[in-house]
Amino acid sequence: MSASPRPVITGYRLGSELGRGGTGVVYAATRLSDGHDVALKVLRPALLGHGARLRAEADRARAINHPGVVRILDLDPEAGAWLAMERVEGPDLQRRLDDGPLDPAAAVAVVRQVADAVAALHAAGIVHCDLKPANVLLTESPDGPRARVTDFGLAAAVATVDATLGTGSLAQDDWLRSLDRTADEPAEMAGTVTYMAPEQWRGERATPRSDVYALGGVLYAALTGRRPYPQRTLTELALAVAAEPPPAPSQAGAPAAFDAVVQRAMAKDPAQRYADVPAFATALTDAAEGRRVARVGTTRRRWIAAGIGLLVALAAAGAYALLRPAAESSAPVTRSECAESATLRDQPGGHGRNIGQLSRGDVVTLDHHQDSGFWSYVHTPDGRAGWTLNEYLRTAC
């Protein structure tokens, strides 16, 4: 993470940066009144105009007492510029999936826990709006990983693509970058918008069925280790979310029994999704236990029409760009690195240390003798070498 100056928050001593995303930056912090360790999130300035809404959402969230929900402990009483949460020790689910998918039993267990937590949010009148693996924290227990859901509801007032990306302008191509241009972490593998339902892309208000869509995406990621849609440009991703059929986990090697669950949860039309989160959880249990799960269908014409509408909306916002499909090759020797802010690490996996940076257009040589599943060992023309995620690599830009 970048070493940007830490803000001064009355009543708290801020330590190292724990993470950052579309809504703000999270710091390790200590509450001075009692020495309690917390995670303190400083919201992006763009959200501060919604202070009253944020405070109302936070007050409702503070009343939730559920083991799968990270508790909000304190909130900036004036501008709503920060909030203090429980500090949870453990990686987020995205970090875990950087090492590859969970086995089906573990994936079902984790996603069921996430669903149970999201159902508690809905019961309190809160829609998460930004559910994704990076917002699911994992802690160890004797029974296996325990999921804790965080970062919910507080951006609902401005949950558009532009606000969620944090780019300030959809016309810029820096939506794949970290929010801080000097940061040495990749931009969450485009996960900030990959899990958003089509209606959220259109700027419509998120509903509980928007969270059902995101739960389907999280289930797909947990089973496959991949994002539901792999596209790397905003236009390609918008068209995929709006017009391509929902993904099938079996096409990425997961059990076919879960295809119907993911595809119904991620239906383009909210009315065709599961009615609520408990219905999704029931279908997930049925699939895991070998019972047949009903599928949902729609017409290709409706998908295409929705896709055209979404692209028109993005074009009006200045986001339209040429489609750049990745070329396929079975055994490439060199590739052009097309993602922004991709990192080189000293070892594969989420625990690897960052040792360098790749930029759009960098040509790297893959060492196929050191391939590690989702990661590849690459060499750059200037003599650098390290591991990078395969999905940041393409045969052509």
C-alpha positions in Angstrom: 0.0 0.0 0.0 1.1 3.6 -0.5 2.5 5.6 2.3 0.1 8.5 2.0 -0.2 10.7 5.1 -2.6 9.5 7.7 -5.5 11.8 8.7 -6.0 13.0 12.3 -9.2 11.6 13.9 -10.1 13.0 17.3 -10.2 10.2 19.9 -8.2 7.7 17.8 -4.6 6.9 17.1 -4.2 5.7 13.5 -1.6 3.1 12.6 -0.9 1.3 9.3 -3.2 1.1 6.4 -5.2 -2.1 6.2 -6.8 -1.7 2.8 -8.6 0.7 0.5 -11.5 0.5 -2.0 -14.1 2.6 -3.8 -15.6 4.1 -0.6 -12.5 4.9 1.4 -9.3 3.8 3.2 -9.2 1.6 6.3 -6.6 2.0 9.0 -5.6 0.0 12.0 -6.4 2.3 14.9 -6.6 2.4 18.7 -9.5 4.1 20.6 -7.7 6.4 23.1 -10.5 6.3 25.7 -10.0 2.6 26.5 -7.2 1.3 24.3 -9.5 -0.8 22.2 -8.1 -1.8 18.8 -10.5 -1.0 15.9 -10.5 -0.7 12.1 -11.2 2.9 11.2 -12.5 3.7 7.8 -12.0 7.2 6.4 -14.6 7.8 3.6 -13.8 9.3 0.3 -14.6 13.0 0.0 -17.2 12.3 -2.7 -19.4 10.6 -0.1 -19.3 13.4 2.4 -22.2 15.3 0.9 -24.4 12.4 2.0 -23.5 12.7 5.7 -27.0 12.6 7.1 -27.8 9.5 5.0 -24.6 7.8 6.1 -25.2 8.5 9.8 -28.7 7.1 9.5 -27.4 4.0 7.8 -24.7 3.6 10.4 -27.1 4.0 13.3 -29.2 1.1 11.9 -26.1 -1.0 11.3 -24.8 -0.5 14.8 -28.0 -2.1 16.1 -27.2 -5.4 14.3 -25.7 -8.1 16.6 -24.9 -11.0 14.3 -21.7 -13.2 14.4 -21.3 -12.8 10.6 -21.5 -9.0 10.5 -18.6 -6.8 11.4 -20.0 -4.4 14.0 -19.8 -0.6 13.6 -18.6 0.8 16.9 -18.5 4.6 16.3 -19.1 7.2 13.7 -18.0 10.8 13.0 -20.9 12.7 14.7 -20.6 15.7 12.4 -19.8 15.1 8.8 -19.9 11.3 8.8 -16.3 11.3 7.4 -15.2 8.2 9.2 -16.5 5.2 11.1 -14.8 2.7 13.5 -15.5 -1.0 13.2 -14.4 -4.2 14.8 -10.9 -5.2 13.8 -11.1 -8.7 12.4 -7.8 -10.6 12.2 -7.6 -12.7 9.1 -7.5 -12.3 5.3 -10.4 -11.4 3.1 -12.0 -14.0 0.8 -10.4 -12.4 -2.3 -6.9 -12.9 -0.8 -7.8 -16.5 -0.2 -9.0 -17.0 -3.7 -5.8 -15.6 -5.1 -4.4 -19.0 -4.2 -7.2 -20.8 -6.1 -10.8 -21.9 -5.4 -12.2 -23.4 -2.2 -13.2 -27.0 -2.3 -17.0 -27.3 -2.9 -17.8 -28.1 0.8 -15.8 -25.1 2.1 -17.2 -22.8 -0.6 -20.8 -23.8 0.4 -20.0 -23.3 4.1 -18.5 -19.9 3.6 -21.2 -18.6 1.2 -24.0 -19.9 3.5 -22.4 -17.9 6.3 -22.2 -14.8 4.1 -25.9 -15.3 3.1 -26.9 -15.6 6.7 -25.2 -12.3 7.5 -26.7 -10.6 4.5 -30.1 -11.8 5.6 -29.6 -10.2 9.0 -28.7 -6.9 7.2 -31.9 -7.1 5.1 -34.0 -7.8 8.2 -32.6 -4.5 9.6 -33.6 -2.7 6.4 -30.0 -2.5 5.0 -29.0 -3.5 1.5 -25.3 -4.2 1.3 -24.8 -2.7 -2.2 -21.2 -3.8 -2.6 -21.0 -7.5 -1.7 -17.8 -9.1 -3.1 -15.1 -11.4 -1.9 -12.9 -8.5 -0.8 -15.7 -7.5 1.7 -15.8 -11.0 3.3 -13.3 -11.4 6.1 -12.2 -14.9 7.1 -11.2 -16.0 10.6 -10.2 -19.4 11.7 -12.2 -21.6 14.0 -12.1 -25.2 15.1 -14.9 -25.9 12.6 -13.1 -24.2 9.7 -13.2 -20.6 8.2 -15.8 -18.2 9.6 -17.0 -15.5 7.3 -17.6 -11.9 8.5 -19.3 -9.4 6.2 -18.1 -5.8 6.2 -18.4 -2.5 4.3 -22.1 -2.6 3.9 -24.9 -0.2 3.1 -23.0 3.0 3.8 -22.5 3.9 0.1 -26.0 3.2 -0.9 -26.8 6.8 -1.5 -24.2 7.1 -4.2 -23.9 3.5 -5.4 -23.4 4.2 -9.1 -20.6 2.8 -11.2 -18.8 6.1 -11.2 -18.9 6.6 -7.4 -18.1 2.9 -6.7 -15.1 3.0 -8.9 -13.7 6.1 -7.4 -12.4 7.4 -10.7 -14.2 10.7 -10.7 -14.8 10.4 -14.5 -15.9 7.3 -16.4 -14.2 8.8 -19.5 -10.8 8.0 -18.0 -9.3 4.5 -18.5 -7.8 4.5 -15.0 -10.7 2.5 -13.5 -8.4 -0.5 -13.3 -5.9 1.3 -11.2 -5.7 1.6 -7.5 -7.2 4.8 -6.1 -3.8 6.2 -5.3 -1.6 6.3 -8.4 1.5 5.5 -6.3 0.0 2.4 -4.8 1.6 -0.9 -5.5 -1.4 -3.1 -5.2 -3.6 -4.0 -8.2 -7.1 -2.6 -8.3 -9.1 -5.5 -6.7 -9.2 -7.3 -10.1 -12.0 -5.1 -11.2 -14.0 -6.7 -8.4 -15.6 -3.4 -7.3 -18.0 -3.5 -10.2 -17.8 -7.2 -11.3 -20.3 -8.2 -8.6 -22.7 -5.3 -9.1 -26.1 -6.2 -10.5 -27.2 -4.8 -13.9 -29.7 -2.4 -12.3 -26.9 -0.9 -10.2 -24.9 -0.3 -13.4 -27.9 1.6 -14.7 -27.9 3.8 -11.7 -31.0 2.4 -10.2 -31.5 1.9 -6.5 -30.1 -1.3 -5.1 -32.6 -3.8 -3.6 -32.2 -7.0 -1.6 -32.3 -8.8 -5.0 -29.2 -6.9 -6.0 -27.5 -8.5 -3.1 -28.8 -11.9 -4.2 -27.1 -11.3 -7.6 -23.8 -10.5 -5.8 -24.2 -13.6 -3.6 -24.4 -15.7 -6.8 -21.2 -14.0 -8.0 -19.4 -14.7 -4.7 -20.5 -18.3 -4.9 -19.1 -18.6 -8.4 -15.8 -17.0 -7.3 -15.5 -19.3 -4.3 -16.1 -22.4 -6.4 -13.8 -21.4 -9.3 -11.3 -18.9 -8.0 -12.3 -16.6 -10.8 -14.5 -13.5 -11.2 -17.9 -14.1 -12.8 -17.0 -12.0 -15.8 -13.3 -11.8 -16.8 -13.4 -8.7 -19.0 -10.8 -6.0 -18.3 -12.3 -2.9 -19.9 -15.3 -1.1 -18.7 -17.2 -1.4 -21.9 -16.5 -5.1 -22.3 -17.5 -5.7 -18.7 -20.7 -3.6 -19.0 -21.8 -5.6 -22.1 -21.0 -8.9 -20.4 -23.0 -8.1 -17.2 -25.9 -6.9 -19.3 -26.0 -9.3 -22.2 -24.0 -12.5 -21.6 -25.7 -15.5 -20.0 -24.9 -15.8 -16.3 -21.7 -17.9 -15.8 -21.8 -21.6 -15.1 -19.3 -22.8 -12.5 -19.0 -26.1 -14.2 -17.3 -24.5 -17.2 -14.5 -23.6 -14.8 -14.2 -27.1 -13.3 -16.7 -26.8 -10.4 -19.5 -29.3 -9.8 -22.4 -28.8 -12.3 -24.9 -29.1 -9.4 -24.2 -25.4 -8.6 -24.8 -24.1 -12.1 -28.5 -23.5 -11.6 -28.0 -21.7 -8.3 -25.5 -19.3 -9.7 -27.4 -18.7 -12.9 -30.7 -18.0 -11.2 -29.1 -15.7 -8.5 -27.4 -13.8 -11.3 -30.4 -13.5 -13.6 -30.4 -10.2 -15.5 -34.0 -9.5 -14.4 -34.3 -9.1 -10.6 -37.8 -10.7 -10.8 -36.2 -13.9 -12.1 -33.7 -14.2 -9.2 -34.4 -15.8 -5.9 -37.0 -13.9 -4.0 -34.8 -13.3 -1.0 -31.5 -14.4 0.5 -33.1 -17.3 2.5 -34.4 -18.8 -0.8 -30.9 -18.5 -2.2 -29.5 -20.3 0.8 -32.1 -23.1 0.6 -31.2 -23.7 -3.1 -27.5 -23.7 -2.3 -28.1 -26.4 0.4 -30.2 -28.4 -2.0 -27.5 -28.3 -4.6 -24.8 -29.3 -2.1 -26.9 -32.3 -0.9 -27.6 -33.5 -4.4 -31.2 -32.3 -4.8 -32.4 -30.9 -8.1 -32.5 -27.1 -8.2 -34.9 -25.3 -10.6 -33.3 -23.3 -13.4 -34.3 -19.9 -14.7 -34.4 -18.9 -18.4 -34.8 -15.8 -20.4 -34.4 -14.8 -24.0 -31.2 -13.8 -25.7 -33.1 -10.8 -27.2 -33.8 -9.4 -23.8 -30.1 -9.7 -22.8 -29.0 -7.9 -26.0 -31.6 -5.1 -25.5 -30.4 -4.6 -21.9 -26.8 -4.6 -23.1 -27.5 -1.9 -25.7 -29.2 0.2 -23.1 -26.3 -0.1 -20.7 -23.7 0.8 -23.4 -25.8 3.8 -24.4 -25.8 5.0 -20.8 -22.1 4.5 -20.5 -21.4 6.2 -23.8 -23.4 9.2 -22.6 -21.2 9.3 -19.5 -18.1 9.4 -21.7 -17.1 5.8 -20.9 -17.4 4.2 -24.4 -14.2 2.6 -25.7 -13.3 0.1 -28.4 -13.9 -3.5 -27.6 -10.6 -5.3 -27.2 -11.2 -9.1 -27.0 -8.2 -11.0 -25.8 -6.6 -13.3 -28.4 -6.3 -16.9 -27.5 -3.2 -19.0 -27.7 -2.5 -22.4 -26.3 1.2 -22.0 -25.5 2.4 -18.4 -25.7 6.0 -17.6 -25.0 5.6 -13.8 -24.6 2.5 -11.8 -23.8 1.6 -8.1 -23.5 0.5 -7.2 -20.0 -2.7 -5.2 -20.5 -3.9 -4.6 -16.9 -3.2 -1.4 -15.0 -1.1 -1.6 -11.8 -0.4 -5.3 -11.9 2.2 -6.3 -9.3 5.1 -8.7 -9.3 5.4 -10.8 -6.1 8.2 -12.8 -4.7 5.9 -15.8 -4.4 2.5 -16.8 -5.7 -0.6 -16.2 -3.6 -2.1 -13.5 -1.5 0.7 -13.6 1.0 3.4 -12.8 -1.5 5.4 -9.6 -1.1 5.2 -7.0 -3.8 8.6 -6.6 -5.5 7.8 -4.7 -8.6 5.1 -3.2 -10.9 3.9 -3.9 -14.5 2.2 -1.3 -16.6 -0.2 -1.5 -19.6 1.7 -2.7 -22.7 4.7 -4.2 -20.8 5.9 -7.3 -22.7 6.8 -10.2 -20.4 8.2 -13.6 -20.9 6.4 -16.5 -19.1 8.6 -19.2 -17.5 6.3 -22.2 -18.0 8.6 -24.3 -15.8 7.4 -22.3 -12.8 3.7 -22.0 -13.5 1.6 -22.2 -10.3 -2.0 -22.5 -11.3 -3.5 -19.0 -11.2 -0.1 -17.4 -11.1 2.8 -17.3 -13.6 6.5 -16.5 -13.1 7.5 -13.8 -15.6 10.6 -11.9 -16.8 10.7 -8.3 -18.1 13.1 -6.9 -20.7 14.8 -4.8 -18.0 15.8 -7.9 -16.0 13.0 -8.0 -13.3 11.3 -11.2 -12.5 8.4 -12.3 -10.2 5.0 -13.9 -10.0 1.8 -12.2 -11.3 -1.8 -13.4 -11.7 -2.5 -15.1 -15.0 -5.7 -13.1 -15.5 -3.6 -9.9 -15.8 -1.9 -11.4 -18.8 -3.1 -11.4 -22.4 -1.6 -12.5 -25.7 -2.4 -9.1 -27.2 -3.7 -5.7 -26.1 
